[in-house]
Amino acid sequence: MLTILHDLIAWAPVGIPAFIFVISVVVFFHELGHFLMARACGVAIEAFSIGFGGEIVGWTDSKKTRWKICWLPLGGYVKFAGDENAASIPSPERLAEMSEEEKKGAFPLKPLWQRILVVAAGPIANFILAFVVFAFLFAVFGARTISTYVGVVEKPSAAYEAGIRPGDKITAVDGKKVELFNPDLILAIRDSKSATLAVTVQRGDKTLNLKVSPREKEVPDIFGGKHKARAIGVEPDQQSPENMVYLPVPLEKVPLVAAYQCWGIVDLSLTYVWRIVAQKADTSQLGGPVRIAKVAKSAASTGFYSLIYLIAVISVSIGLINLFPIPLLDGGHLLYYACEGVLGRPLSERVQGVGFRIGLALVLGLMIFATWNDLVR
């Protein structure tokens, strides 16, 4: 526990502001999607909030919408006329008290197709934000990857025994030039059939020719599982700016590459969820606010590109998660609307209430579990 507290205190001065910045940008655009579509559909909006809890600062616009920033920066909401709370649960009591004029702007009384558009607009806004950010980064800077500077050398390992040290740059394997850590270096090691590799290393002004004998070891994958592969026991330097390589992306291909990047995150996330259900992935890989804050700190320390890139990644993730058919999330509302479309009437208040309580329990349970994973990690 003391170690956990020490780590939290160590990254808090940079990690917390970076976390708040990243989450606030993502949440703002998500809620802005709801807000703009609601305005287009004539829905009266009572509040637009970034964060939960008590209000820090706020103002009321000409259409009587209260814009505010609150103390707990773990999300946000847009509260529509006719809603019982920030989760957009309909309030029969409030609807009954409304005048006929007020009912024209009540969200629960809008046509089904308009309610679907308003709810779906939040996640869609997240995907649009991510696409624009990726496109900007690829067009201006290029697609970033990592060079072959060594950041960590495992002890014991084939690399350590051969004399490779942190700060070295691996330039060739068996005479074949390697420029990128992944895929160049990793594939050169894994695909080689030689028991001993001739590895060329640049250390300052010196060029070293070393003999390294790869070993088959269990290598963790991104889903928390493990598989056997040939490795020499080195990890890249992911913090040093000089180890970052920016690959130019032709302008005409930027939209396609940005879209592919968004889809890659969606595909990876859905694959991970499916592997958890199939008990083929480790749930310890689930991360919560603490992990996001640590990643945000690392991104902020690395530079502008990393921090803005993280916003795009989190935006895709938030958009996707909100589409899961869990009551309380946007996907849960869409599930209710799908049932309404099939049945020709809304689900009963009792059924919706039970669903929202189950959804709340699931979301809170997942957040607690993910936060525990963060602290244990």
N, C-alpha and C positions, 0 to 999 in steps of 0.2 A: 504493500500500500504506500509506503514512503517513497518507493521508486516511482510509482504512478504519479504521486503528488509532485515529486521533483520534476518529472517530465512535463506535466501540465504547466507548472510554473515557468519552466524553461521556454516553452513555445508560446505562452499566452500573450506576451507583448506584441508579437507579430502575427501569431496564428489567429487570435480572436478578431482583430480588425480585418484581416484578410478574409476570414470566414464570413464576417458580417457583410463585407463588400460583395463577395461572390454570391451569397444567398440572397441578399437584398436585390441585386440586379436580376437574378433569375426569377425571384418571386414577383418583382415589379412587372416584368414583361408578361408573366403568367396571368397575373390579375388584370393587367392592362388589356389582355385579350378578352377576358370576360367582360370588362368594363366597356370597351368599344363596341362589342357586339350587342351588349345589353342596351346601350344608348341607341344604336342603330335600330333596335327592335322596339324602342319606346318604353323600356323598363325604367322605372324610377329607382335611383341608386341612393341608398342612405349613407353608406360608408365605403371608403377604399382605404384599407389598412395594410401597412408593411409591418409585420410583427404582431404579437398577441399581448394581452395584458393591458396595463395602464398606459395611457397616452403620454408620450414625451412632448410632442409638438404636433400641431394640426391646424387646419383652416377649413372653412366651409365655402364652397364655390357658389356661383349664381344659381345653380340648380339644386341647391340644398344638399349636396353630397359632402360629407365630412371626410377630408383627406387627412390621414394621420400616420405617424410613426410611433410604434409602441415598444415596450421594454424588452419583450422576448423575441429575438430575431430568428425564429425557427419556422417562419412561414408568413402567411398573410391571407387576406380575404376581401371579397367585395360583398357587401350586404345589400340585398335587393329589398324593395318594398314588398311586404307580404311574407318575408322570411322570419322564422322564429329566432334564428341565431346565425352565426358566421358560417355554419355548415350548410346553409340554404335549405334547412328543413322547413317546409311550409307551416304557417301558423294559422289555423282555422279561426282562432280568436281575433287575431289582428285583421284578418280578411273580413270578418263579420262586422268589425267596427269601422271599416272604410266606407267613405262616400262613393257614389257611382263614379265620380271623377277620379278619385284616388285609385279605384279598382282598375282603371285603364292602364296604370303603370305598375300594377302588381305582377311580379314575376310568376307566381303559381297559376295565375289566370291567363297567361299568354298561351297562344296556340302551341301545340306539341312541337312542331318543327322549329319554332323560334326558341323554345327552351333548350332543344337539342343543340342548336347553333351557339347559344350563349354558353352552355356548359362545355362544348367541344372547343370553343375558341381559346380557352386557357392553355390546354396542352398544345394546340396548333401553334399558338404564339411562341411557346417554348421551342418547338422544332424550327420555326422561322428564325428565331433569335440565333439558335445554334448554326443554322445554315449560313446566315449572314456573317457571323463571327468567323466561321471556318473559311468562308469565301474571302473575307478581308485578309485574314492571316496568310492564306495560300497565295493570294494575288500580290500582296505587298512584300512578304518575307519569304514565302515558299513553304514546302512541307518539311517540318523539322524532324530530324532523327539524330542518332547518337554515333559518334565516331568511336574509334577503338582504343581510346585512352583507358587505362585500367584504374578503377576506383578502389576495388577490394580484391585482395588475394587471400583465398581461404588457406587455413593452416590446420592440418597438413593438406597438401594438394600437389598435383603434378606441376602446376605452374610455379608454386612456391619452391618446390625442390629443384626446378630447372633454373631458378634465379629471377623469375619475373616479379616485379614489385609495383606497388601503387604508384601511379604517375607515368609508368611506361606506356608507350604507344605501340601496339602490335601492328605492323605494316604488311606482313606477308606470312602465309602458311604454305609450306612446301613449294615455295617459289611463286605462289599465286597471291597477287596483291589483294589486300582486304582494306576497305575504306570505312565500312559501317560495322558496328558491333552486331546488329541484327538487320539483315540476315547474313551478311558476308562472313564474319568470323565464326558465328555459331554453326552455320552450314559447312564451312571449311573443316571444322573439327569433327562434326558428326558424320559427314559423308566420306571422310577419308578412311581408307582401309589400312593405312600404315599403323604399325604398332607405336612408332616414334615419329613425331612431326618435327620438321625443321621450321622453327618460328623465328621470324626476324622482328627485333624489337628496337625502337628508337628511344634512347634514354638521354635526354639533353642533346649534346652534340655527338654522342656515341651511337653507333649501330652495333647491336649484339645479335649474333646468330646462336640460338639456343636449341637444344634438343628436349622436346617435351613429350611425355608418354601419357596420352589421355586415358582416363579411367571411366568405366561405365558406372554411373551413379544414378540415384533417384533424383530426378529434377522436378520441382514443383511447377504445376501449370497455373494458369490464371484462375482456375476454378477451385483451387485448393487441393486438387488431386496430385498424384505423382506418377511419373513414368520414367523408365530407364533410358539413358542416353549417354553418349560419349561426351565428356567435359574435361576441362583442365583446371577448373576451380577459380575462375576470375569473374568479376562483375564490372560493368562499365561505370565510369565516373559520370553521374547524372546531374551534378551540380555545377561543374566548371563550364563557363560560357565557351571556352575554346574547344570543348568536346562536342558542342552542338553543331550539326551540319544542316544547312537549309537547302533543300533540293528545289530548284525552280519548277514552277507549275505553269505551263502555257495558259495565257488568259482564257483562250477558248475552252480549255478543259477545267477551269476553276469551278464552275457550277457543278459539273459532274463529280469532281473529286470531293467537293464539299458535301454533296448529297450522299456520296458513298461513305464518307466519314460518319455522317449522321446514322445511316443505315447500319454501319459496322457496330456502332454502340448499341443500337436497338437489338441487332442480331445476337451480339455477345450477351446482353442482359437477359434476353428471352432464353437463350441456350443455358445460361447459368441457372435460371429459375427452373427450367425443365430438368436439369441435372440434379438439382436439389430434390425435386419431387420424386425423381427416379433413384434417389439416394446414391448418386454417382459424383456428387460435389460436396465439398466441405462447407458447412454453414458458417464456419469461423471467418470466412472471407467477407461476410456481410458487414458493412461499415455504417456507422451512424454519424452524428454531429461531430464527435471528437475526431474521428478519422478524417472527415471532410476538412475540419479546421487544421489538422496536421498537414494534409495535402496542400491546403491553401497557403499555409506558412511556407512550405517548400517551394510552391509555385511563385509566391511573392518574392522569395529570396533569390530565385533563379532569374526573374525578370518579367517584363511586360508580356512577352509572348506566352509564357507558361500560365500566367494568371488569367489572361483573356481566353486562352485555350481551355482552361479549367471551367470557366463560365459556360462555354459551349457544351462541354462534356456533361456538366451538372444539369444544364438546361434540357438536354436530350433525356437524361435519366429522370428528371422531375416530370417532364411531359409524358414519358412512357408509364411511369408509376401511377400517375393520375388517371391513366386510361384503364388501369386494372379494375375489373368489375367488383370493387369492394365498396359497399355503402359507406358514405362519408367522403369518399374520393369522387372526382368527376366521373370516373368510370362507373361507380355505383349509381350515380344519378342517371347516367345514360342507360344502365341496365333497367332501372325503374321505368324510364321513358319507353324502352323497348317493350316491356311488359304492358305498359299502358297502350302502346300502339297495337299490340296483339289482342288485348282484352277489350279495347274500346273504352276503357275507363281507367283512372289512376288506381294503383294498389291502395288498399284500405290504410287508414292512419295507423292501425295496430301493426299491420305487416311492415309498413315502412319504418315504424318506430323500433320494432324488433331488429330489423335489418341494420338500422343506424347504430343501435347499441352493439350488435355483433361487429360491425365495421370499426367502431371506436375501440373495442377490445382488441381486435386484430392489429390496428394501427399502433395503439399504445404498446401492445405486447412486442411488436416488431421493433419499435423504437427502443424499448428497454433492452431487448435482446441484442440489438445492434450496438447500443451504447456499452453494454457489458463486454461485448466482443472487443470494442475499441480499447476499453480500460485494461482488459486482460492482455491484448496484443501489445 
